[in-house]
Amino acid sequence: MAEAGSGADPAYFPHYPEIHANVTFWEHVYGRYSSSMAVIHDQTDLDRIYRVIKLNPQKTSAARKSNRALIEKTKDHYAAILTSLAGPNRPRTSEEKRVAALFDANASSSHYLEAAQNIRAQTGIKEEFRRGVIRSGAYMANIKQIFRSYGLPEDLAYLPHVESSFNVDAYSKFGAAGAWQFTRETGSQYMRIDYIIDERRDPLIAADGAARFLKKNYEQLGSWPLAITAYNYGPAGMRRAVAEYGSYERIFAHYRKGHFKFASRNFYAEFLAAVRVAKMYEQSGQLRLDQPRSYFIFRTPGYTKAVNLMRYLQIDEPTMRRYNPALRDPVFDGTKYIPKGYALKFPSQPQISNALRNPPASLFSGAQKASRFYRVQPGDTAGAIAKKHGISLQTLLAINHLGKNGFIQAGQNLRIPSASGTDEELVVLNDNKKYATQRQQSAATGDIVVAGNLQVMNPRRHNGAITGEVEVQPDESLGVFARWLGNSAESIGRTNGLAADEEIVPGQQLTLVFTTVDPQTFEQQRFDFHREIQEDFFASYAIVGFDSYTVRKGDTLWSICYKVFNLPLWLMKKYNADIGFTTLKPATRLLVPQVEPL
């Protein structure tokens, strides 16, 4: 384990006695426990470890399922022991005595019963953390320089070890992306995130965003433990916590409101542990770290097709992706062009730099590939849609990942390439209904087709502008609509009698005024937004089956998705589009996808 004094600078990052056990716990998770080990522990007192169990290699879905069953069985075992210790009888077996010794001698029955409900499992990540330290070598010096340029402590550069182990391809079920694990909502304040470019995937661009975000947190909250915790919990939540409890130590000890659960409570301790273990590896000489890449920047004078540019420069796609991780798949599959003015990075090689001094004008276009929309009428089939637009059925199925059977269903939005081979594409909007008999058939193929009504309804001219209604879909907000419309959340809020920061929910209807963009452009952006979310999700996760859930009294869509099944809201709605989520009724049966990482 790390040598004393090799951790984060205590002048900025104090190591409070209250979190000592938590820091030690995470040091062991990062540096001692392997991925074949699960620690069964108390989630409040991380010094209280009941057992470390051995897992099967998690290479298959069956192995992961077996491990989950073993973990649950072990947790149940210790819950039973703790419940027994809450009774009148003294500990009898050696195991009961060992568990009892983890508590104060005067622990009450209520303490044991509370502990029985507080058991958690943590899998070790020693191997992945080591790989993360190796990967970090390609970026660490540049990231530290970025933080120094903002006048911030450079130890903040180690934060991606907590978030992703410096995995630039990391993607959470809830849409946090890249090494810094920015959500779309927060990331959009600091970088470009859309269907073509996702700068969260570029560790250096995202590092600049992280520096600005953390600096803002620090200016608002006044200490680095609070600013770092706000990176996970959110600055608004931390301001509420500070208003109630004041210091980080008191918040750590007492604050339990909202989403301030295990992850947020431990985030600062995890950071301290990650800095300590990472520096130990760096200083030990045990690992050969990746080296920074030498590159130069070329700003595209127009829109360009990636395959043509790569062919001209004689570089392959892996190289192009490696140097430009923010470019999304639609750029490489020809769906979209590399944007005009985009800062491309290329290896510092004379043949490439010479070729880009005066590239042929034929490489560049004056406009991005557009999308047109066509609304499918009831009774349409995939074959009929393909024939109507003059393309093959195979092309339609392939571009929408529909599988060989070509199941389509109302509520889907299909992308269709132009039959003429021009730069235009079509997007098909189906009726906002769904046939329940087709749910599982569509999902079995890794269905990335966007569901939901994305059209502007009842467009009309009013006071010199176009006005129309939209039905809110998952992951949409007033801020998202404002970006697409080119106006402000405050303006949309006033039109609809809402506050600018008020949460909107799927199924809610809003009135929008189109002054800067037309409804068609708005619909294009909206489709690309939801398509991006699904493409990214299904690039990292697969649906391996389905469960059924019966809605109970008091259930909300949010509680079912996040508390019961830990699934994004859009995914649940995708496979239950025939159900009205604004007014969930008890006894309603939901189809719940089983999700596994790829």
N, C-alpha and C positions, 0 to 999 in steps of 0.2 A: 504494500500500500504506500501512498504518498509520504514523502518525508515532511516533517514539521516545517512550517514556514513556506511551503511551496504552493499554497492556495491563493485565493483572491486577495488583493491588497486590502488590509483591514482598515486603512484610512478611509476607504469608500464603502467597503462591504463588511460590516461588523459581523462577527460570529457570536451571536447572542447565546448565553447559556441555555435559554429556553428551547433552542433548536439543535442543541448538540447531538441528541440521539437521532434526530431526523437526518442531519448531515452525515453522520456515521452510517446510518442505514443506506443512504443513497450512494455513499462511497463504496459500500460492499456490493450494491446492485450493479454499479458501473465497473468495479474492479475485481470483484471476487466471485460473484454468482454467475454461472454460465446460463445459456439459454435452455439447458436441460435441467435447470433447478428452479423450483418455485418456493418462495418464502411465504409461509402461512403466518400471518402476524395480526396484531391489533392495529386498526387503521388510525387510531388517535395516539396511542403510545407505541412508537416504532421501536422502542427498546424491548417490547414484549413480543418475542418470536416463539411461536408454539412449535414449529417444525419446519425443516427444509426438506422438500420431497424431490425425488428424481422423476423427470419427465421423459417421454419418448421423443426422439428427433421429430421436430414439427415440420416435416416435409410434405405431408399429405393431409387432405381433409380428414381422413379417418384417424390419423395420428393426433391431430388437433382436437378432434371430438373426444378421443380417448383421454387426452390430457385434461380437457375441461371436466370430464366426468370424475377423474381422479382428484382433481382440485376440489370439486364440490363435495365429494365423499369425505375428503380430509377435513374440509371446513365444517361439515356436519358432525364429524367425529369430535372435534374440539368444542363445537357448540354444545354437544351433549354433555361433555365433561364439565364445561363451565356451568351449565344448567344444574348438573348434579351437585357441584360445589356450592351452588346457591341454596341447597337444601340443608336440612338439619344434621345430616351425617358428615363426619369428618372424612377427609380423603383416605381412601383405602389402598388403591393400587399405586405402584411407583409412578405411573403416568399422571394420575390425579395429583399426587404429591408434587411432581415436577411442575405441573401447570399452576398449582396453588402457590408455589414458591415464587412465581412471577408477579404475584400481587403482594400488597402490604399485608402484614400479619393480621391487621384488624379490618380487612376488606369485608364489606357487608354483602348480603345476598343481592342487593340491587346492583352492586358493582359487578358481580359475576354475571347477572342476567343482562346487564348492559353490554358487557364484553362479549357475551354469546351472540349478540346482534351486530357486533362490530368487527367481525373477522374478515380479513382481506387476503388476497394472494397477489404476490408480485413476482413475475418471472425475471430472472437475471438477464442482463444484456452485455456481459463482459466482452463477448466476441464482437458484437456490433459496435460497441463503444470503441474498441481497438481499431476496427475498420474506419470508424468515424475520425479518429485521430489521424490515421493515415490520409484519409481524404482531405482533412482540414489543411494539410500542408500546402495544397494548391492555392489556398485562399487566405490563410491566416495573416500573413504579413500585410496584404492589401487591406484586409478588413480592419486590422489594428490601425492602419494609417487613416482609414475613413473615420474611425471613431476619434482619433487624435485631432483630425481636421475640424471636428465639431466641439473640441474641448472636452471630450468625454473620456473616462477611464478605459484603457484599452482592454482590460479584462472582460469587458462586455462582449468582446469578440468571441468568447467561448460559449455564448448562449445557445448557438445551434447544436452543441453537444446534448443539451437538454431536450431541445425541440425535435431533433431528427437524426442525431449522430452525423451531422453534415451530409445528409443524403439529399442531393438536389432534386431527386425524383420523388421525395416523400409526399404523400397525399393522404389526408385523413378522410374518414367517412363523411365528415361534416364540412369538407371543402378547404381546409387549411393546406397550403401548398408550399413546396420548396424547403430549403434548408432552414429558413427562418420561420416557417409555418405560419405565414400571414393568412388570415381569413380574407375573403374577397372584400368584405366591408371595410376592414381596417386598411388592407393593402391598397385599396383604390385611392386612399388619401395621399399616398406617397409614390405610386408607380402606376404604370399602365397595365391593366388587366382586361383583356377582351378575348374574342374568339381567335384572333390572329397572334396576339402578343400577350404573354403572361410573365411579367418581369419578376414575379415571386420566384420563378424557376432559376433566375440568375443570381447566384449567391452574392455577387458584389453589388449589383443594383439593389437587391433586397437589403443588403447590409446598410446601404445609404438610407433606405427607408426606415430600417430598424433604428439607426442612430437618431434620426429625426423624431421618431416615435418615442424612444426612450428619453431623449432630451426633453421633449414636451411633458412626458410623465414626471420627470424629475422636477421640472419647473413648477408643476402643479402640486406635487405631493411632498417635495422637500427632502426626500432621502432615497438612496438607491435601493434598499430593501423594499420600500413601497413602490418605487418606479418599476422594479423588476417584476414584482408580484402583479402589478397592473398590466404588464405585457401579456400575462395569462388571463387575468380576471377582468381586465378592462379598466380604464382610468375612471369612468363614472362610478363603477362599483367601489373602487378603492377610495374615491372621495367620500362616498357615503360611509364606508368603514372608518375612515379617519375622523369624520364628523362625530361618530358615535364612540370610538375608543381611543383616538389620538395616535398612539405610537404603534410601530410594527409589532413590538412584543405583545402588547395588549390585544391587538387584532389577531395575532397568531393564537393566543391563548383563549380568546372568548368569542370572536366573530364567527357566526355560522349561518348568516342569512343568504338568501338568493342562491346563486351558483357557487358560493365560496365553500367548496367541498374539499375533498382530499387533494386534488391536483393543484388548486390555487393555494391552499394552505402550505403545501410542500414545495412550491415552485422556487422560492428563494433558497431553501435548503438544498434543493437539487442543483441549483446554479453553483452554489459554493462547493458542493461535492464534485460536480463536473469539472470545474476549474482545477481543483486539487488533483484529481485523477488524471486529467488530460496533461497537466504540466509535469506530473510524475513521468508519464510516458514520453513526453517531449524531451525531458532532461535525462532520461535513463539511457537513451541510445538504443533501446530494444527494437524500435520500429523504424522502418525506412519510409519516411513521409513522401507523399506525392509532391512534386515540384510545381511552382507557379508556371503558367503558360505565358510565353512571349507572344504578343499579338499587336496588330495595328487595327485602326478603325477606319472603315469606309462608309460614308453616308450615301445611301442610294439616291441618285438624282431623279428617280421615278419609281413607279411600281414595277416589280420584277418577279418573274416566275422562278422559284428556287431551283428547279431542275435545270433550267437553261443557264442560270448563273453558275451553278456547280459544274456543268458541262464545259462552259467557257473557261473556267478557272482550273479545270481538271482536278477537282477535289471531290471526295466522296461524301455521302450523306452523314455517316457517323462523325466525320471531322466537322462538317458544317453544324451539326447539332451540338457537338462538344464545345465549340467556341461560341455558340449562340443558343444557350439553353432556353431562352425566353421565347423562341419561335415555336409555335404550337404545330401539331400534326397537320392541320389544314393547309399550312404553308408548304409542307413537304409532299402532301398528296395532290397538290394542284388545285384544291378547293379555293384557296385565297393566294394573293400575291404578297411578297414581302413589301411592307408599306414604303411609300416615298419618304425620304429623309431619315429612314431608320439607320441607326449606328450598328452596322455589322462588324463583327470581329473576325479576323482571319489570322492564320499562323504567320509569323514574321519570316516570310520566305520571299526572296527577290522575285521569283517568277510570278507570284501572286500579286505582289505590290506593283510590279511593272505592268501586269495585265490590266490593273484597275486604274492606271494613270489616264488612260483614254479609252474606256470601254465602248463598244459599239452601241449606238443609239437604239438598235433593234432589240437590245436586252430589256429595254424599259418601256413602260406604258404610262399613259397619263391618268389612268383611273384604276381603282380597285375593282376586283370582281364583284359584281352585284348579285342580288337575289331578288327574284320575283315570286309572288305568292299566288297560289291557285287553290280555291276552296273546293274540296271534294264533296260531291253530293252523295246522299245515302245510297247504298247499293254498289258503289264503286269497289273494284278489286285492284290488287297490285298489277295484274295483267292489263286491266282496262286503263289504269293510270299510265303505265308504260307506253301502251299503244297510242293513247291520246296525245302524248308528248313526243312521239317518234323516237323512243329509245327502247333498248331491249329490256326484257324483264330482269335478266341477269344483272344488268347495270343498276337498275333500280334497287334490287335486293342487296347488291354488294355495297353501294354507297351508303345505304341505311342499316347495314349489318342485320338484315332481316332473316337470314338463314335461307336454306334452299326451298322451304315450304312457303315462304313469302306471306306469313300471317301479318295482316294489318288490321287495325281496329280504330274505331272512332275515338277521337281525342288525341290521335297521333299527328305529328307534323313531320312530313317526309321531305328530304332533300332530293331534288331530281336534277341531274346535269342537263344542260341544253343539248338538244338533238343536233344542232348545227355545228357544235364544236366551238362556238364562240365563248367569250368570257362569262356569259350570263348563266345563272343557275336558277332553277325553280325550287320553291319550297311549297309543299302541299300541306294545307291546313284541313284536317278532317273535322267533322262535326264533333262538338264537345260532349260525346257520349261514348260509352264503352260496353262491349259485350262481355259479360263476366265469364262466359265459357272459353274465351280466348286468352285470359290473363296469363295462365301458366305457360301456354304455348309460346307466347311472345317472349317471355322472360327467359325461357330455356336457352335462347341463343345469345344471351348477353345483350338484351334489348337496349340500344342507345337512342331509340326514337323518342323524340320529345312529346310528352302528352300535355294536354291542357289547351284551353282556348286562348290563343295568342293574338287574335284579331282585334282591331279597333272596331267597336260596334257602333252602329248608327252615326257615322261621320256626317257632319253638317256644318255649314258656314254660319258663324255667329259673330257679329261685330268685327267683320273683316278677317277672322281667323277660323280655322277648322276646329270643331269641338267633337269629341266622341267619348264613348265609355269603354273601359277595359275591366275584365275580371282578373283580380289579383291572383297570381300563381305563387307557389313556394319560392322562397329566397328573394322575392321582390320587396322593395321598400320605396318610400317616397324619395329617398336619395338616389336609388337606382333609376327610377322613372325620371328624375330631374336630369341625370347625366344623359339619358337617351333623348330627352326633349330639349336639352340645352338651356334649361332654366333652373329654378331653385326649388328645394323641397318646401320652402315657406310658401311659394306661389301655388304649388299644387295643394298644399294644406289649406290655404285660404279658399281655393275653389271648392274644396270638399268639406270645409268646416272642421279641419283637423289641425293639430299642432304639428310643426315641422318634424319633430322627433317621435311622433306618435306611431306606434306599431300597427301595421296593417296585416290582415290575415287572408289566407287563401279563400277564395270564394267571394270576398268583398268586392263591391263594384265602385269604381272611381270614375270621375269625369276628368278628362285631360284636354288641355288647350294646346293646339299645335301651331306655334308661331315661327319657330326656327327650323323645324324639320316637318316633313309631311308624314301622314299615318303610315305609308308604305315603308319609309325609311325606319320609322319607329318599330314596325313589325319585324323588319330585317334584324335590327339590333337585338330585339327581344328574343327572336328565335336563336340567334347565335349565342346569346347569353345562356339560355337553357341547354342548348346543344353542348356548349363547352363544359358545363357542370357534369353532364352525363358522360361525355367522352372521357373526361378526366377520372371520374369515378370508376367506370368500367375498364379503364386501363390499369387500375390498381386492385379492383375487387371483382368477385364473381358471385352470382346467385346460384347456390347449390341445391336449393329446395325451398319449400314453403311451409310455414306454420299457419295455424288459424288462431285468431284471438276474438273473444266475445267482449264487446264494450260493456263496461260496468258503470254504475251510477257514479258520477263525479269525474269520470275520465274526460280528458281533453285530447285533442290530436297531439298537442305538445307533450303531454305526460306520457302518452302511449309510445311516441317515437323516441323521446330522449330518456325517459326514466325506466320504461319497461323493456324496450328492445334496442336502445342505443342505435337508432337508425335516423338518417336524415328525413325530414318531412316530405321532400319531393319524391323520395323513393316509395314511401308508404302510399302517397297519393297516386303515384304512377300505376300501381297495381290494384287500386281501389277507386278508380276515377268515377265509377257509377254511384259513389256514396257521397252524400253532402257532408263535408267536414266542418262546416260552420255550425251545424247543429247535430252533433253526434248523439244518437239515441241508444240507451242501454239495450242490450241483446243484439245489437248489430254485429255481424261477423265480418272480420277483416282478414284479408289475405296478407300474411307477413313474410316477406322474402328473407331467406337465410343467407347471410353474407359472409364470405370468406376472402381473406387477402390472397391475391395471386402469387 
